Amino acid sequence: MAKTPAAPVPADVPSEGTLSGKGRATPTRAEQEAARKRPLVADTKEAKARAKAEMAAQREKARVGMAAGDDRYLPVRDKGPQRKFVRDYIDSGWHLGEAVMPAMVLVILATFIPIPAIQYYSFIGLWIFILFVIGDMILTSIRVKQAARKKFGADRIEKGLGWYGAMRIIQMRFMRLPKPQVKRGQRPA
């Protein structure tokens, strides 16, 4: 048998060694692991600054929403139509509890006066005032519950509405959160 010369292989047809597989060597495990390694969170200054700015924007949006009384941003204790009714009911009137902090500041200032009688009577006056505030809290709590029963029905009233209203009256009006949505004298519907 005579050997016939092999036909030339065209350039575009892959050679026998590259027919099977993907045309390149399989990477080692170390190479594969090195290629997969990357930080879970980008560790660049720009990424950190961007994330910080986004968080600040979200916090500001939540703060504004809470101050405005938007139900999506309120904590659980302030959510719902009954709590909104109580807030509006409390914010529409004048209460002794709003003056507790200023009264305490006056008593502290009175203790700097070197006359014992003024110091003594200022403390007595403060305690009497606090008793009146407690009475106002109790009466307001009763009124709030009655108004809520009238509006929402006795069987649908939430627990804790009276306490919620009583705690709101001892905060100064400008410090309340959510911010008051009604003016004084404007009773809620």
CNS distance restraints for C-alpha pairs under 8 A (distance, minus, plus):
assign (resid   9 and name CA) (resid  13 and name CA) 7.06 0.50 0.50
assign (resid  14 and name CA) (resid  18 and name CA) 6.08 0.50 0.50
assign (resid  14 and name CA) (resid  19 and name CA) 6.10 0.50 0.50
assign (resid  15 and name CA) (resid  19 and name CA) 6.40 0.50 0.50
assign (resid  18 and name CA) (resid  22 and name CA) 7.69 0.50 0.50
assign (resid  18 and name CA) (resid  23 and name CA) 5.67 0.50 0.50
assign (resid  19 and name CA) (resid  23 and name CA) 7.78 0.50 0.50
assign (resid  27 and name CA) (resid  31 and name CA) 5.91 0.50 0.50
assign (resid  27 and name CA) (resid  32 and name CA) 6.37 0.50 0.50
assign (resid  28 and name CA) (resid  32 and name CA) 6.32 0.50 0.50
assign (resid  29 and name CA) (resid  33 and name CA) 6.16 0.50 0.50
assign (resid  30 and name CA) (resid  34 and name CA) 6.08 0.50 0.50
assign (resid  31 and name CA) (resid  35 and name CA) 6.19 0.50 0.50
assign (resid  32 and name CA) (resid  36 and name CA) 6.36 0.50 0.50
assign (resid  33 and name CA) (resid  37 and name CA) 6.23 0.50 0.50
assign (resid  39 and name CA) (resid  43 and name CA) 7.23 0.50 0.50
assign (resid  42 and name CA) (resid  47 and name CA) 6.21 0.50 0.50
assign (resid  42 and name CA) (resid  48 and name CA) 7.81 0.50 0.50
assign (resid  43 and name CA) (resid  47 and name CA) 6.82 0.50 0.50
assign (resid  43 and name CA) (resid  48 and name CA) 7.05 0.50 0.50
assign (resid  44 and name CA) (resid  48 and name CA) 6.35 0.50 0.50
assign (resid  45 and name CA) (resid  49 and name CA) 6.04 0.50 0.50
assign (resid  46 and name CA) (resid  50 and name CA) 6.01 0.50 0.50
assign (resid  47 and name CA) (resid  51 and name CA) 6.09 0.50 0.50
assign (resid  48 and name CA) (resid  52 and name CA) 6.05 0.50 0.50
assign (resid  49 and name CA) (resid  53 and name CA) 6.10 0.50 0.50
assign (resid  50 and name CA) (resid  54 and name CA) 6.17 0.50 0.50
assign (resid  51 and name CA) (resid  55 and name CA) 6.17 0.50 0.50
assign (resid  52 and name CA) (resid  56 and name CA) 6.16 0.50 0.50
assign (resid  53 and name CA) (resid  57 and name CA) 6.15 0.50 0.50
assign (resid  54 and name CA) (resid  58 and name CA) 6.20 0.50 0.50
assign (resid  55 and name CA) (resid  59 and name CA) 6.12 0.50 0.50
assign (resid  56 and name CA) (resid  60 and name CA) 6.08 0.50 0.50
assign (resid  57 and name CA) (resid  61 and name CA) 6.11 0.50 0.50
assign (resid  58 and name CA) (resid  62 and name CA) 6.16 0.50 0.50
assign (resid  59 and name CA) (resid  63 and name CA) 6.04 0.50 0.50
assign (resid  60 and name CA) (resid  64 and name CA) 6.12 0.50 0.50
assign (resid  61 and name CA) (resid  65 and name CA) 6.03 0.50 0.50
assign (resid  62 and name CA) (resid  66 and name CA) 5.97 0.50 0.50
assign (resid  62 and name CA) (resid  73 and name CA) 5.56 0.50 0.50
assign (resid  63 and name CA) (resid  67 and name CA) 6.12 0.50 0.50
assign (resid  63 and name CA) (resid  73 and name CA) 7.68 0.50 0.50
assign (resid  64 and name CA) (resid  68 and name CA) 6.10 0.50 0.50
assign (resid  65 and name CA) (resid  69 and name CA) 6.20 0.50 0.50
assign (resid  65 and name CA) (resid  70 and name CA) 5.10 0.50 0.50
assign (resid  65 and name CA) (resid  72 and name CA) 7.65 0.50 0.50
assign (resid  65 and name CA) (resid  73 and name CA) 5.62 0.50 0.50
assign (resid  65 and name CA) (resid  74 and name CA) 7.71 0.50 0.50
assign (resid  66 and name CA) (resid  70 and name CA) 5.74 0.50 0.50
assign (resid  66 and name CA) (resid  71 and name CA) 7.62 0.50 0.50
assign (resid  66 and name CA) (resid  73 and name CA) 5.12 0.50 0.50
assign (resid  66 and name CA) (resid  74 and name CA) 5.27 0.50 0.50
assign (resid  66 and name CA) (resid 177 and name CA) 7.26 0.50 0.50
assign (resid  66 and name CA) (resid 178 and name CA) 5.72 0.50 0.50
assign (resid  67 and name CA) (resid 177 and name CA) 5.83 0.50 0.50
assign (resid  67 and name CA) (resid 178 and name CA) 4.46 0.50 0.50
assign (resid  67 and name CA) (resid 179 and name CA) 5.13 0.50 0.50
assign (resid  68 and name CA) (resid 178 and name CA) 6.23 0.50 0.50
assign (resid  68 and name CA) (resid 179 and name CA) 6.24 0.50 0.50
assign (resid  68 and name CA) (resid 181 and name CA) 7.77 0.50 0.50
assign (resid  69 and name CA) (resid  73 and name CA) 7.71 0.50 0.50
assign (resid  69 and name CA) (resid  74 and name CA) 6.82 0.50 0.50
assign (resid  69 and name CA) (resid 178 and name CA) 5.23 0.50 0.50
assign (resid  69 and name CA) (resid 179 and name CA) 6.98 0.50 0.50
assign (resid  69 and name CA) (resid 181 and name CA) 7.96 0.50 0.50
assign (resid  70 and name CA) (resid  74 and name CA) 6.52 0.50 0.50
assign (resid  71 and name CA) (resid  79 and name CA) 5.85 0.50 0.50
assign (resid  71 and name CA) (resid  80 and name CA) 7.24 0.50 0.50
assign (resid  74 and name CA) (resid  78 and name CA) 5.92 0.50 0.50
assign (resid  74 and name CA) (resid  79 and name CA) 6.01 0.50 0.50
assign (resid  74 and name CA) (resid 178 and name CA) 7.88 0.50 0.50
assign (resid  75 and name CA) (resid  79 and name CA) 6.59 0.50 0.50
assign (resid  78 and name CA) (resid  83 and name CA) 5.86 0.50 0.50
assign (resid  78 and name CA) (resid  84 and name CA) 7.38 0.50 0.50
assign (resid  79 and name CA) (resid  83 and name CA) 6.27 0.50 0.50
assign (resid  79 and name CA) (resid  84 and name CA) 7.36 0.50 0.50
assign (resid  80 and name CA) (resid  84 and name CA) 6.39 0.50 0.50
assign (resid  81 and name CA) (resid  85 and name CA) 6.12 0.50 0.50
assign (resid  82 and name CA) (resid  86 and name CA) 6.29 0.50 0.50
assign (resid  82 and name CA) (resid 148 and name CA) 7.11 0.50 0.50
assign (resid  82 and name CA) (resid 152 and name CA) 7.77 0.50 0.50
assign (resid  82 and name CA) (resid 157 and name CA) 7.76 0.50 0.50
assign (resid  82 and name CA) (resid 158 and name CA) 7.41 0.50 0.50
assign (resid  82 and name CA) (resid 161 and name CA) 7.84 0.50 0.50
assign (resid  83 and name CA) (resid  87 and name CA) 6.18 0.50 0.50
assign (resid  83 and name CA) (resid 161 and name CA) 6.98 0.50 0.50
assign (resid  83 and name CA) (resid 164 and name CA) 7.92 0.50 0.50
assign (resid  84 and name CA) (resid  88 and name CA) 6.16 0.50 0.50
assign (resid  85 and name CA) (resid  89 and name CA) 6.01 0.50 0.50
assign (resid  85 and name CA) (resid 148 and name CA) 7.58 0.50 0.50
assign (resid  85 and name CA) (resid 188 and name CA) 6.81 0.50 0.50
assign (resid  86 and name CA) (resid  90 and name CA) 6.09 0.50 0.50
assign (resid  86 and name CA) (resid 144 and name CA) 6.51 0.50 0.50
assign (resid  86 and name CA) (resid 148 and name CA) 7.61 0.50 0.50
assign (resid  86 and name CA) (resid 161 and name CA) 7.04 0.50 0.50
assign (resid  86 and name CA) (resid 164 and name CA) 7.74 0.50 0.50
assign (resid  86 and name CA) (resid 165 and name CA) 6.04 0.50 0.50
assign (resid  87 and name CA) (resid  91 and name CA) 5.97 0.50 0.50
assign (resid  87 and name CA) (resid 165 and name CA) 6.83 0.50 0.50
assign (resid  87 and name CA) (resid 168 and name CA) 7.53 0.50 0.50
assign (resid  87 and name CA) (resid 180 and name CA) 7.31 0.50 0.50
assign (resid  88 and name CA) (resid  92 and name CA) 6.03 0.50 0.50
assign (resid  88 and name CA) (resid 180 and name CA) 6.92 0.50 0.50
assign (resid  88 and name CA) (resid 181 and name CA) 6.61 0.50 0.50
assign (resid  88 and name CA) (resid 182 and name CA) 6.07 0.50 0.50
assign (resid  88 and name CA) (resid 187 and name CA) 7.33 0.50 0.50
assign (resid  88 and name CA) (resid 188 and name CA) 5.90 0.50 0.50
assign (resid  89 and name CA) (resid  93 and name CA) 7.26 0.50 0.50
assign (resid  89 and name CA) (resid 144 and name CA) 7.27 0.50 0.50
assign (resid  89 and name CA) (resid 187 and name CA) 6.16 0.50 0.50
assign (resid  89 and name CA) (resid 188 and name CA) 5.93 0.50 0.50
assign (resid  90 and name CA) (resid 165 and name CA) 6.40 0.50 0.50
assign (resid  90 and name CA) (resid 168 and name CA) 7.18 0.50 0.50
assign (resid  90 and name CA) (resid 169 and name CA) 6.59 0.50 0.50
assign (resid  91 and name CA) (resid 173 and name CA) 7.47 0.50 0.50
assign (resid  91 and name CA) (resid 180 and name CA) 5.84 0.50 0.50
assign (resid  91 and name CA) (resid 181 and name CA) 7.69 0.50 0.50
assign (resid  91 and name CA) (resid 182 and name CA) 6.45 0.50 0.50
assign (resid  91 and name CA) (resid 183 and name CA) 7.10 0.50 0.50
assign (resid  91 and name CA) (resid 184 and name CA) 6.50 0.50 0.50
assign (resid  92 and name CA) (resid 182 and name CA) 6.03 0.50 0.50
assign (resid  92 and name CA) (resid 183 and name CA) 5.67 0.50 0.50
assign (resid  92 and name CA) (resid 184 and name CA) 4.11 0.50 0.50
assign (resid  92 and name CA) (resid 185 and name CA) 5.11 0.50 0.50
assign (resid  92 and name CA) (resid 186 and name CA) 5.41 0.50 0.50
assign (resid  92 and name CA) (resid 187 and name CA) 5.65 0.50 0.50
assign (resid  92 and name CA) (resid 188 and name CA) 7.65 0.50 0.50
assign (resid  93 and name CA) (resid 184 and name CA) 5.22 0.50 0.50
assign (resid  93 and name CA) (resid 185 and name CA) 5.80 0.50 0.50
assign (resid  94 and name CA) (resid 184 and name CA) 7.21 0.50 0.50
assign (resid  95 and name CA) (resid  99 and name CA) 8.00 0.50 0.50
assign (resid  95 and name CA) (resid 136 and name CA) 7.22 0.50 0.50
assign (resid  95 and name CA) (resid 169 and name CA) 6.24 0.50 0.50
assign (resid  95 and name CA) (resid 170 and name CA) 7.88 0.50 0.50
assign (resid  96 and name CA) (resid 100 and name CA) 7.27 0.50 0.50
assign (resid  96 and name CA) (resid 132 and name CA) 7.58 0.50 0.50
assign (resid  96 and name CA) (resid 133 and name CA) 5.55 0.50 0.50
assign (resid  96 and name CA) (resid 136 and name CA) 6.84 0.50 0.50
assign (resid  96 and name CA) (resid 169 and name CA) 7.82 0.50 0.50
assign (resid  96 and name CA) (resid 170 and name CA) 7.65 0.50 0.50
assign (resid  97 and name CA) (resid 133 and name CA) 5.36 0.50 0.50
assign (resid  97 and name CA) (resid 136 and name CA) 7.59 0.50 0.50
assign (resid  97 and name CA) (resid 137 and name CA) 7.66 0.50 0.50
assign (resid  97 and name CA) (resid 169 and name CA) 5.49 0.50 0.50
assign (resid  97 and name CA) (resid 170 and name CA) 4.02 0.50 0.50
assign (resid  97 and name CA) (resid 171 and name CA) 6.89 0.50 0.50
assign (resid  97 and name CA) (resid 172 and name CA) 7.76 0.50 0.50
assign (resid  98 and name CA) (resid 169 and name CA) 6.22 0.50 0.50
assign (resid  98 and name CA) (resid 170 and name CA) 5.07 0.50 0.50
assign (resid  98 and name CA) (resid 171 and name CA) 5.53 0.50 0.50
assign (resid  98 and name CA) (resid 172 and name CA) 4.57 0.50 0.50
assign (resid  98 and name CA) (resid 173 and name CA) 6.88 0.50 0.50
assign (resid  99 and name CA) (resid 103 and name CA) 6.05 0.50 0.50
assign (resid  99 and name CA) (resid 170 and name CA) 7.81 0.50 0.50
assign (resid  99 and name CA) (resid 172 and name CA) 7.19 0.50 0.50
assign (resid 100 and name CA) (resid 104 and name CA) 6.20 0.50 0.50
assign (resid 100 and name CA) (resid 130 and name CA) 7.34 0.50 0.50
assign (resid 100 and name CA) (resid 133 and name CA) 7.93 0.50 0.50
assign (resid 100 and name CA) (resid 170 and name CA) 7.11 0.50 0.50
assign (resid 101 and name CA) (resid 105 and name CA) 6.31 0.50 0.50
assign (resid 101 and name CA) (resid 172 and name CA) 7.99 0.50 0.50
assign (resid 102 and name CA) (resid 106 and name CA) 6.30 0.50 0.50
assign (resid 103 and name CA) (resid 107 and name CA) 6.30 0.50 0.50
assign (resid 103 and name CA) (resid 126 and name CA) 6.96 0.50 0.50
assign (resid 104 and name CA) (resid 108 and name CA) 6.20 0.50 0.50
assign (resid 104 and name CA) (resid 126 and name CA) 7.16 0.50 0.50
assign (resid 105 and name CA) (resid 109 and name CA) 6.24 0.50 0.50
assign (resid 106 and name CA) (resid 110 and name CA) 6.08 0.50 0.50
assign (resid 107 and name CA) (resid 111 and name CA) 6.37 0.50 0.50
assign (resid 107 and name CA) (resid 119 and name CA) 7.67 0.50 0.50
assign (resid 107 and name CA) (resid 122 and name CA) 5.69 0.50 0.50
assign (resid 107 and name CA) (resid 123 and name CA) 6.58 0.50 0.50
assign (resid 107 and name CA) (resid 126 and name CA) 7.21 0.50 0.50
assign (resid 108 and name CA) (resid 112 and name CA) 7.18 0.50 0.50
assign (resid 109 and name CA) (resid 113 and name CA) 7.37 0.50 0.50
assign (resid 110 and name CA) (resid 118 and name CA) 6.80 0.50 0.50
assign (resid 110 and name CA) (resid 119 and name CA) 5.81 0.50 0.50
assign (resid 110 and name CA) (resid 122 and name CA) 6.83 0.50 0.50
assign (resid 111 and name CA) (resid 118 and name CA) 7.75 0.50 0.50
assign (resid 111 and name CA) (resid 119 and name CA) 5.09 0.50 0.50
assign (resid 113 and name CA) (resid 118 and name CA) 7.34 0.50 0.50
assign (resid 113 and name CA) (resid 119 and name CA) 7.16 0.50 0.50
assign (resid 115 and name CA) (resid 119 and name CA) 6.62 0.50 0.50
assign (resid 116 and name CA) (resid 120 and name CA) 6.03 0.50 0.50
assign (resid 117 and name CA) (resid 121 and name CA) 6.07 0.50 0.50
assign (resid 118 and name CA) (resid 122 and name CA) 5.92 0.50 0.50
assign (resid 119 and name CA) (resid 123 and name CA) 6.49 0.50 0.50
assign (resid 120 and name CA) (resid 124 and name CA) 6.41 0.50 0.50
assign (resid 121 and name CA) (resid 125 and name CA) 5.89 0.50 0.50
assign (resid 122 and name CA) (resid 126 and name CA) 6.11 0.50 0.50
assign (resid 123 and name CA) (resid 127 and name CA) 6.33 0.50 0.50
assign (resid 124 and name CA) (resid 128 and name CA) 6.28 0.50 0.50
assign (resid 125 and name CA) (resid 129 and name CA) 6.06 0.50 0.50
assign (resid 126 and name CA) (resid 130 and name CA) 6.13 0.50 0.50
assign (resid 127 and name CA) (resid 131 and name CA) 6.31 0.50 0.50
assign (resid 128 and name CA) (resid 132 and name CA) 6.47 0.50 0.50
assign (resid 129 and name CA) (resid 133 and name CA) 6.27 0.50 0.50
assign (resid 130 and name CA) (resid 134 and name CA) 6.20 0.50 0.50
assign (resid 131 and name CA) (resid 135 and name CA) 6.29 0.50 0.50
assign (resid 132 and name CA) (resid 136 and name CA) 6.16 0.50 0.50
assign (resid 133 and name CA) (resid 137 and name CA) 6.12 0.50 0.50
assign (resid 134 and name CA) (resid 138 and name CA) 6.29 0.50 0.50
assign (resid 135 and name CA) (resid 139 and name CA) 6.21 0.50 0.50
assign (resid 136 and name CA) (resid 140 and name CA) 5.92 0.50 0.50
assign (resid 137 and name CA) (resid 141 and name CA) 5.99 0.50 0.50
assign (resid 137 and name CA) (resid 166 and name CA) 4.94 0.50 0.50
assign (resid 137 and name CA) (resid 167 and name CA) 7.90 0.50 0.50
assign (resid 137 and name CA) (resid 169 and name CA) 7.27 0.50 0.50
assign (resid 138 and name CA) (resid 142 and name CA) 6.35 0.50 0.50
assign (resid 138 and name CA) (resid 166 and name CA) 7.22 0.50 0.50
assign (resid 139 and name CA) (resid 143 and name CA) 6.22 0.50 0.50
assign (resid 140 and name CA) (resid 144 and name CA) 5.95 0.50 0.50
assign (resid 140 and name CA) (resid 162 and name CA) 7.53 0.50 0.50
assign (resid 140 and name CA) (resid 165 and name CA) 7.26 0.50 0.50
assign (resid 140 and name CA) (resid 166 and name CA) 6.56 0.50 0.50
assign (resid 141 and name CA) (resid 145 and name CA) 6.28 0.50 0.50
assign (resid 141 and name CA) (resid 161 and name CA) 7.62 0.50 0.50
assign (resid 141 and name CA) (resid 162 and name CA) 4.08 0.50 0.50
assign (resid 141 and name CA) (resid 163 and name CA) 6.37 0.50 0.50
assign (resid 141 and name CA) (resid 165 and name CA) 6.16 0.50 0.50
assign (resid 141 and name CA) (resid 166 and name CA) 5.71 0.50 0.50
assign (resid 142 and name CA) (resid 146 and name CA) 6.26 0.50 0.50
assign (resid 142 and name CA) (resid 162 and name CA) 6.52 0.50 0.50
assign (resid 143 and name CA) (resid 147 and name CA) 6.12 0.50 0.50
assign (resid 144 and name CA) (resid 148 and name CA) 6.08 0.50 0.50
assign (resid 144 and name CA) (resid 161 and name CA) 7.23 0.50 0.50
assign (resid 144 and name CA) (resid 162 and name CA) 5.97 0.50 0.50
assign (resid 144 and name CA) (resid 165 and name CA) 6.95 0.50 0.50
assign (resid 145 and name CA) (resid 149 and name CA) 6.07 0.50 0.50
assign (resid 145 and name CA) (resid 161 and name CA) 6.50 0.50 0.50
assign (resid 145 and name CA) (resid 162 and name CA) 5.76 0.50 0.50
assign (resid 146 and name CA) (resid 150 and name CA) 6.22 0.50 0.50
assign (resid 147 and name CA) (resid 151 and name CA) 6.22 0.50 0.50
assign (resid 148 and name CA) (resid 152 and name CA) 5.73 0.50 0.50
assign (resid 148 and name CA) (resid 153 and name CA) 7.33 0.50 0.50
assign (resid 148 and name CA) (resid 157 and name CA) 6.90 0.50 0.50
assign (resid 149 and name CA) (resid 153 and name CA) 4.71 0.50 0.50
assign (resid 149 and name CA) (resid 154 and name CA) 4.71 0.50 0.50
assign (resid 149 and name CA) (resid 156 and name CA) 7.96 0.50 0.50
assign (resid 149 and name CA) (resid 157 and name CA) 6.31 0.50 0.50
assign (resid 150 and name CA) (resid 154 and name CA) 7.29 0.50 0.50
assign (resid 152 and name CA) (resid 156 and name CA) 6.25 0.50 0.50
assign (resid 152 and name CA) (resid 157 and name CA) 6.47 0.50 0.50
assign (resid 153 and name CA) (resid 157 and name CA) 6.50 0.50 0.50
assign (resid 160 and name CA) (resid 164 and name CA) 6.05 0.50 0.50
assign (resid 161 and name CA) (resid 165 and name CA) 6.19 0.50 0.50
assign (resid 162 and name CA) (resid 166 and name CA) 6.12 0.50 0.50
assign (resid 163 and name CA) (resid 167 and name CA) 6.10 0.50 0.50
assign (resid 164 and name CA) (resid 168 and name CA) 6.33 0.50 0.50
assign (resid 165 and name CA) (resid 169 and name CA) 6.44 0.50 0.50
assign (resid 166 and name CA) (resid 170 and name CA) 7.01 0.50 0.50
assign (resid 167 and name CA) (resid 171 and name CA) 7.20 0.50 0.50
assign (resid 168 and name CA) (resid 176 and name CA) 7.29 0.50 0.50
assign (resid 171 and name CA) (resid 175 and name CA) 6.53 0.50 0.50
assign (resid 171 and name CA) (resid 176 and name CA) 6.16 0.50 0.50
assign (resid 172 and name CA) (resid 176 and name CA) 6.59 0.50 0.50
assign (resid 173 and name CA) (resid 180 and name CA) 7.40 0.50 0.50
assign (resid 174 and name CA) (resid 179 and name CA) 7.37 0.50 0.50
assign (resid 175 and name CA) (resid 179 and name CA) 7.66 0.50 0.50
assign (resid 176 and name CA) (resid 180 and name CA) 7.08 0.50 0.50
assign (resid 182 and name CA) (resid 186 and name CA) 6.30 0.50 0.50
assign (resid 182 and name CA) (resid 187 and name CA) 7.87 0.50 0.50
assign (resid 182 and name CA) (resid 188 and name CA) 7.78 0.50 0.50
